[in-house]
């Protein structure tokens, strides 16, 4: 990629920690801002200042020196960075126009994360920025970068189209299957067998291995069981550190077994030429299998308002509950009374909701509610509710999940190229006049 493109991407999508770290040591340059400032470019309704260019050139030089990267000639470096600042300025104006803003609390949270990454307290980090004379500039840089990144996500993603055929091709490709395949973390133990062992010795080792499996199945950790077995020296105990591996990266002896194991499950003894193996599935990540618990719920919500206080709201929800228990239709009462705009037309029916898809305080009540039983009135942050569980089921969402994951991966692969195209377009449309 050309240096100009690298500069643009590094400035527009850079790691804020690196940029801010360089600002901490660039106090003397920034301290001269009032002496050096002059307008060097008009950009639509805004300007680029000489001090902005000088600061950015200084940051790039420091980063290049730190990473051992060569830089182009001075004139080319200056031209590339000025062009990047112009594009950055255009984007900030666009972000303002579409009301992308971040309040001080959000900026403080980012600064807190930056402080933690630098092994500093928030107060110490702020003090360091203030002593270098760059505290306000740092906050402005953080705010600007966040605004630009939010603008880019919105503007560029809407330009990217992922077709069903592209998703199918990706999922059916060797690369797609490899990327989407789950990874397994295997803990392992081997009771070694020698070629000189007698049949009786092999039987004793097989029984010993089976006893070790039983200990793990009864609740002991495999690591503790293995350590105790090695310390006892009854038989030679070996282990292999597999780490995270996909199925096709595991020994053939284990691959077909691991694929059907549940996390926390142990299998063995597995006989091989070198002994009896025990494998424990300590972790599983990735993959596309998504079996989800779903609950079909309907509810009525009443919220206190200007004409109904908390006490009156409780009284009214209890009256609605009594009417339903006495035989009135839940759906009719919900349509006439519920304050939940998302479900009122459907008679309070929230349809099938995935486990974890409800507010926690609501889900805790629903989890304890028997099917086809009307709940007592209960309170959440949104108001007072009565609810009924119409059904529970397990649903396989693996296909939807795998396609969603594939779409995200394809989108990410297209993003950088489309970002470059978009930046070229907004630069061509903008009014820019150089004043030097």
C-alpha positions in Angstrom: 0.0 0.0 0.0 1.3 3.5 -0.8 2.7 5.6 2.0 -0.1 8.2 1.5 -2.8 5.6 2.1 -0.9 4.3 5.1 -0.8 7.8 6.6 -4.5 8.3 6.0 -5.5 5.1 7.6 -3.0 5.5 10.5 -4.4 8.9 11.2 -8.0 8.1 10.8 -8.1 4.7 12.5 -5.1 4.8 14.7 -4.7 3.3 18.2 -5.6 6.2 20.5 -3.2 4.9 23.1 -0.2 5.3 20.8 -1.3 8.8 19.7 -1.9 10.0 23.2 1.4 8.5 24.4 3.2 10.5 21.8 1.4 13.7 23.0 2.7 13.2 26.5 6.2 13.8 25.3 5.4 16.5 22.7 4.7 19.4 25.1 7.4 21.8 23.9 6.1 21.7 20.3 2.5 22.2 21.4 3.5 24.9 23.8 4.5 27.1 20.8 1.0 26.8 19.2 0.2 30.5 19.6 3.5 31.5 17.9 3.2 29.1 15.0 -0.5 29.1 14.2 -1.6 30.2 10.8 -4.3 28.9 8.4 -2.7 26.7 5.7 -5.9 25.3 4.1 -9.5 26.2 3.8 -11.8 23.1 4.0 -15.5 23.8 3.4 -16.6 25.7 6.5 -13.4 25.0 8.5 -9.6 25.4 8.3 -6.4 23.4 8.9 -3.8 25.2 11.0 0.0 25.1 10.7 0.3 23.9 14.3 -2.0 20.9 13.5 0.3 19.9 10.7 3.5 20.4 12.8 2.0 18.3 15.7 1.0 15.5 13.4 4.4 15.4 11.6 6.0 15.2 15.0 3.8 12.3 16.0 4.4 10.4 12.8 8.2 10.9 13.2 8.1 9.6 16.8 6.1 6.6 15.8 8.4 5.8 12.9 11.5 6.1 15.1 9.9 3.9 17.8 8.9 1.2 15.3 12.1 1.5 13.1 10.1 2.5 10.0 11.5 4.6 7.2 9.8 7.8 6.2 9.6 9.4 2.7 11.3 12.7 1.8 10.3 15.7 3.8 8.1 17.3 1.1 6.3 14.1 0.4 5.7 13.5 4.1 4.4 17.0 4.6 2.1 16.7 1.6 0.7 13.3 2.6 0.0 14.3 6.2 -1.7 17.6 5.2 -3.9 15.6 2.8 -4.8 13.3 5.7 -5.6 16.2 7.9 -7.9 17.7 5.2 -9.8 14.4 4.9 -10.0 14.2 8.7 -11.4 17.8 8.8 -14.0 16.9 6.2 -15.2 13.9 8.3 -15.4 15.9 11.5 -17.6 18.5 9.8 -19.8 15.6 8.4 -20.0 14.1 11.9 -21.2 17.4 13.4 -23.8 17.8 10.6 -25.3 14.4 11.5 -25.1 15.1 15.3 -22.5 12.6 16.2 -21.2 13.8 19.6 -19.7 12.3 22.8 -20.2 13.8 26.2 -17.5 14.4 28.8 -18.4 11.2 30.8 -17.8 9.1 27.7 -14.4 10.8 27.1 -13.5 10.3 30.7 -14.2 6.5 30.4 -11.9 6.3 27.4 -9.2 8.2 29.3 -9.6 5.9 32.2 -9.0 2.9 29.9 -5.9 4.6 28.5 -4.7 5.2 32.0 -5.1 1.6 32.9 -3.3 0.5 29.8 -0.4 2.7 30.9 -0.5 1.2 34.4 -1.5 4.6 35.8 -4.4 5.8 37.9 -6.9 8.2 36.2 -5.7 11.1 38.3 -2.1 10.4 37.7 -2.7 10.1 33.9 -4.6 13.4 33.8 -1.8 15.1 35.8 0.8 13.8 33.4 -1.2 15.2 30.5 -1.7 18.5 32.3 2.0 18.8 33.1 2.9 18.2 29.5 0.4 20.9 28.5 -1.7 18.5 26.3 -4.7 17.6 28.5 -7.3 19.6 26.5 -5.7 18.6 23.2 -5.8 14.9 24.3 -9.5 15.1 25.1 -10.2 16.8 21.8 -8.2 14.1 19.9 -10.1 11.4 21.7 -13.4 13.0 20.9 -12.5 13.6 17.3 -11.3 10.1 16.7 -14.4 8.6 18.2 -16.6 10.9 16.1 -14.7 9.9 12.9 -14.9 6.2 13.7 -18.6 6.4 14.3 -19.1 8.3 11.1 -17.1 5.8 9.1 -19.0 2.9 10.5 -22.3 4.4 9.5 -21.4 5.8 6.1 -19.2 3.0 4.9 -21.3 0.0 6.1 -24.3 1.3 4.2 -22.3 1.2 1.0 -21.4 -2.5 1.5 -23.7 -5.2 0.2 -23.3 -8.8 1.1 -25.4 -11.2 -1.0 -26.8 -14.6 0.0 -24.6 -16.1 -2.7 -21.4 -14.5 -1.2 -22.4 -16.0 2.2 -23.0 -19.4 0.6 -19.7 -19.3 -1.2 -17.8 -18.3 1.9 -19.4 -21.0 4.1 -18.7 -23.7 1.4 -15.1 -22.6 0.9 -12.2 -24.3 2.6 -11.2 -21.0 4.2 -14.7 -20.4 5.4 -15.1 -23.8 6.9 -11.7 -23.5 8.6 -12.5 -20.0 10.0 -15.9 -21.0 11.3 -14.8 -24.3 12.8 -14.8 -24.4 16.6 -11.6 -24.6 18.7 -11.1 -27.0 21.6 -8.9 -26.8 24.7 -7.9 -30.3 25.7 -6.3 -31.3 29.0 -4.5 -34.6 28.6 -3.0 -37.4 30.6 -1.3 -40.6 29.5 -0.7 -43.8 31.6 2.3 -45.0 29.6 2.7 -48.6 28.5 6.0 -50.2 27.5 6.4 -52.8 24.8 8.0 -55.0 27.5 4.9 -54.8 29.8 3.2 -58.1 30.5 -0.5 -58.6 30.0 -1.0 -58.3 33.8 0.9 -55.0 33.9 -1.2 -53.6 31.0 -4.4 -54.7 32.8 -3.2 -53.0 36.0 -2.4 -49.8 34.1 -5.8 -49.9 32.4 -7.6 -50.2 35.7 -5.4 -47.4 37.1 -6.4 -45.1 34.2 -10.1 -46.0 34.7 -9.8 -45.0 38.4 -8.3 -41.7 37.4 -11.3 -41.0 35.1 -13.6 -41.8 38.0 -11.9 -39.3 40.2 -12.4 -36.6 37.7 -16.0 -37.6 37.0 -16.6 -37.3 40.8 -15.5 -33.7 40.9 -11.8 -33.5 41.2 -9.9 -31.4 38.7 -7.9 -33.3 36.1 -4.8 -31.1 36.9 -4.9 -32.2 40.6 -5.5 -35.8 39.7 -2.6 -35.8 37.3 -0.3 -34.1 39.7 -1.2 -36.6 42.4 -0.7 -39.5 40.0 2.7 -38.2 39.0 3.8 -37.7 42.5 2.7 -41.2 43.6 4.9 -42.7 40.9 2.7 -45.8 40.8 3.1 -45.7 37.0 4.7 -43.3 34.5 2.3 -40.5 33.8 2.8 -38.2 30.9 0.9 -35.2 29.5 0.8 -33.2 26.3 0.0 -29.4 26.2 -2.3 -29.1 23.2 -3.6 -25.6 23.7 -6.5 -24.3 21.6 -6.8 -26.4 18.4 -9.4 -27.1 15.8 -10.6 -30.7 15.2 -8.3 -31.3 12.2 -5.3 -30.2 14.3 -5.8 -32.8 17.0 -4.4 -36.3 16.8 -6.6 -38.7 14.8 -7.0 -40.8 18.0 -8.9 -37.9 19.7 -10.6 -35.9 16.9 -13.7 -38.0 16.5 -14.2 -38.2 20.2 -13.6 -34.5 21.0 -16.2 -33.5 18.4 -19.0 -35.1 20.5 -17.8 -34.1 23.9 -19.4 -31.5 26.1 -17.3 -28.9 27.9 -16.2 -30.3 31.3 -16.5 -33.9 30.1 -13.7 -36.5 30.4 -13.2 -39.5 28.0 -11.0 -42.5 28.5 -9.1 -44.7 28.9 -8.4 -44.5 25.2 -6.0 -47.3 24.2 -3.1 -46.5 21.9 0.3 -48.1 21.3 2.0 -45.9 23.9 -0.6 -46.4 26.7 -4.0 -45.3 27.9 -5.0 -41.7 27.2 -7.4 -39.5 29.2 -8.7 -36.4 27.6 -10.7 -33.6 29.3 -12.5 -30.9 27.3 -11.6 -27.8 29.3 -12.9 -25.3 26.9 -14.7 -24.7 23.6 -14.9 -21.5 21.6 -16.1 -20.4 18.1 -18.1 -22.7 15.9 -21.6 -22.2 14.7 -23.7 -24.5 16.9 -26.3 -22.3 18.6 -29.0 -24.2 20.6 -31.0 -21.5 22.3 -33.6 -21.7 25.0 -36.6 -19.6 24.0 -39.7 -18.5 25.9 -43.0 -17.2 24.5 -44.3 -14.5 26.8 -47.2 -12.1 26.9 -47.4 -9.2 29.4 -49.2 -6.1 30.4 -47.2 -3.1 31.6 -48.4 0.0 33.4 -46.1 2.9 34.2 -46.7 5.8 36.6 -47.3 9.0 34.8 -48.6 12.6 35.2 -52.2 11.4 35.9 -51.4 8.1 37.7 -48.9 7.9 40.6 -47.1 4.8 41.8 -49.8 3.7 44.3 -52.6 4.1 41.7 -50.5 2.2 39.1 -50.2 -0.8 41.5 -53.9 -0.7 42.3 -54.8 -0.7 38.6 -52.4 -3.5 37.6 -53.9 -5.6 40.4 -57.4 -4.9 39.1 -56.4 -6.0 35.6 -54.9 -9.2 37.0 -58.2 -9.9 38.8 -60.2 -9.4 35.7 -58.1 -11.9 33.7 -58.3 -14.5 36.5 -62.0 -14.1 36.5 -62.2 -15.0 32.8 -61.7 -11.8 30.7 -59.4 -12.1 27.7 -55.8 -11.3 28.3 -55.2 -10.0 24.8 -58.2 -7.6 24.9 -57.2 -6.1 28.2 -53.6 -5.7 27.0 -54.7 -3.8 23.9 -56.9 -1.5 25.9 -54.5 -0.9 28.8 -50.9 -1.8 28.3 -48.3 1.0 28.1 -45.8 -1.2 26.2 -46.0 0.2 22.7 -44.0 -2.7 21.2 -46.5 -5.4 22.2 -49.8 -3.6 22.7 -51.1 -4.3 19.2 -50.3 -8.0 19.6 -52.3 -8.2 22.8 -49.2 -8.1 24.9 -47.5 -11.0 23.1 -43.7 -10.6 23.0 -43.4 -13.7 20.8 -40.4 -16.1 21.3 -37.5 -14.5 23.2 -34.1 -15.9 23.4 -32.6 -16.7 26.8 -30.8 -13.6 28.0 -32.8 -11.4 25.6 -35.0 -9.8 28.4 -34.0 -7.3 31.0 -32.6 -9.3 34.0 -35.2 -8.2 36.5 -37.9 -9.3 34.1 -36.2 -12.5 33.1 -35.8 -13.6 36.8 -39.6 -13.5 37.3 -40.2 -15.3 33.9 -37.7 -18.1 34.7 -39.6 -19.0 37.9 -43.1 -18.8 36.3 -44.9 -22.0 35.4 -46.4 -22.2 31.9 -50.0 -20.9 31.5 -49.9 -19.3 34.9 -50.5 -15.6 35.4 -47.8 -14.0 37.5 -48.3 -11.7 40.5 -47.8 -8.0 39.7 -44.1 -7.2 39.7 -42.0 -4.1 39.2 -39.1 -3.4 36.8 -37.4 -0.2 35.9 -40.0 0.5 33.2 -43.1 0.0 35.3 -45.4 -2.7 36.8 -46.2 -5.9 35.0 -48.3 -9.0 34.9 -47.0 -11.8 32.7 -47.8 -15.2 31.4 -45.5 -17.8 29.9 -47.3 -19.4 26.9 -44.5 -21.9 26.1 -40.8 -22.9 26.3 -38.6 -24.6 23.7 -35.1 -25.2 22.5 -34.4 -23.8 19.1 -31.5 -24.5 16.8 -30.3 -21.1 15.5 -27.0 -22.5 14.1 -27.8 -21.7 10.5 -28.8 -18.2 11.3 -25.8 -17.7 13.5 -23.3 -19.1 11.0 -24.7 -16.9 8.2 -24.6 -13.8 10.5 -21.0 -14.6 11.4 -20.1 -15.1 7.7 -21.7 -11.8 6.8 -19.8 -10.0 9.5 -16.5 -11.5 8.3 -17.2 -10.6 4.6 -18.2 -7.1 5.6 -15.0 -6.6 7.6 -13.0 -7.8 4.6 -14.7 -5.2 2.4 -14.6 -2.3 4.9 -11.1 -1.0 4.4 -11.3 -0.9 0.6 -14.7 0.8 0.7 -13.4 3.2 3.3 -10.7 4.3 0.9 -13.2 4.7 -1.9 -15.5 6.8 0.3 -12.7 9.0 1.5 -11.7 9.7 -2.1 -15.3 10.6 -2.9 -15.8 13.0 0.0 -12.4 14.7 -0.8 -13.4 15.3 -4.4 -16.7 16.8 -3.4 -15.2 19.1 -0.7 -14.1 22.7 -1.3 -10.4 22.9 -0.4 -8.0 25.8 -1.0 -4.4 25.7 0.0 -3.0 28.9 1.4 0.7 28.2 1.2 
